[in-house]
């Protein structure tokens, strides 16, 4: 959830600033400026906290069991990007999400 939150925050803030400039210097200024955006900082902290939670999970779970659950972030980002940013929901995307969920169920039972 923290990883998905971080991705959504960064998308929200970048969307508000506009596209990445083409010129190298302007691109660097753009990216450094984004690093100082308070919301981006919160998103980066969420990503860091997700890493800490992952380390804790690795003390209790087998990697081959836990890692597939990371793909739930694809599902969460897909759902929330459609709800928040009105990104397209297409049949191939929905089928892909269903395959991911089915894979997690299969691995979770194994």
C-alpha positions in Angstrom: 0.0 0.0 0.0 2.8 2.4 0.8 4.5 1.8 -2.5 1.2 2.4 -4.4 0.6 5.6 -2.3 4.1 6.9 -3.2 3.5 6.3 -6.9 0.1 8.0 -6.8 1.6 11.0 -5.0 4.4 11.5 -7.4 2.0 11.2 -10.4 -0.3 13.8 -8.8 2.5 16.3 -8.2 4.1 15.8 -11.6 0.8 16.1 -13.3 0.3 19.5 -11.6 3.7 20.7 -12.8 3.6 19.6 -16.4 5.7 17.6 -18.7 9.4 17.0 -18.3 11.3 19.6 -20.3 13.5 18.5 -23.3 16.5 20.7 -22.5 19.0 19.0 -20.1 19.4 21.9 -17.7 15.7 22.6 -17.5 15.1 18.9 -17.0 17.6 18.8 -14.1 16.0 21.9 -12.5 12.5 20.4 -12.9 13.6 17.1 -11.2 15.4 18.8 -8.4 12.5 21.1 -7.8 10.2 18.1 -7.6 12.5 16.6 -4.9 11.7 19.6 -2.7 8.0 19.4 -3.2 6.5 18.6 0.3 4.1 16.0 -1.1 6.9 14.3 -3.1 8.9 14.2 0.0 6.0 12.4 1.7 5.8 10.0 -1.2 9.5 9.3 -1.0 9.2 8.7 2.8 6.3 6.3 2.1 8.5 4.4 -0.3 11.3 4.3 2.3 8.8 3.0 4.9 7.6 0.4 2.4 11.2 -0.8 2.2 11.4 -1.0 6.0 8.2 -3.0 6.1 9.6 -5.3 3.4 12.6 -6.0 5.5 10.4 -6.9 8.4 8.3 -9.2 6.2 11.4 -11.0 5.1 12.1 -12.0 8.7 8.8 -14.0 8.7 8.0 -15.1 5.1 9.7 -17.0 2.3 10.7 -14.7 -0.5 9.0 -17.0 -3.1 5.7 -16.5 -1.2 6.0 -12.8 -0.3 7.4 -11.4 -3.5 4.3 -12.1 -5.7 2.2 -10.0 -3.3 4.3 -7.0 -4.4 2.3 -7.2 -7.7 -0.7 -6.0 -5.8 0.7 -2.6 -6.1 0.0 -2.9 -9.9 -3.6 -3.6 -9.1 -3.9 -0.8 -6.6 -2.3 1.8 -8.8 -4.5 0.7 -11.7 -7.6 1.1 -9.7 -6.7 4.4 -8.0 -5.2 6.0 -11.2 -8.5 5.4 -12.9 -10.5 6.9 -10.0 -8.2 9.8 -9.2 -6.6 10.7 -12.6 -9.4 9.3 -14.8 -6.9 7.1 -16.7 -8.3 4.7 -19.2 -9.7 1.3 -18.2 -9.4 -1.0 -21.1 -10.2 -4.6 -21.6 -6.5 -5.7 -21.8 -5.7 -3.8 -18.6 -8.6 -5.4 -16.7 -7.6 -8.9 -18.0 -4.1 -8.2 -16.9 -5.2 -7.2 -13.5 -7.4 -10.3 -13.2 -4.4 -12.5 -14.2 -2.2 -10.8 -11.6 -4.9 -11.5 -8.9 -5.3 -15.1 -10.1 -1.6 -15.6 -9.9 -1.4 -14.2 -6.3 -4.3 -16.5 -5.3 -2.5 -19.6 -6.8 0.8 -18.7 -5.2 -0.9 -17.9 -1.9 -2.4 -21.3 -1.7 0.9 -23.1 -2.7 
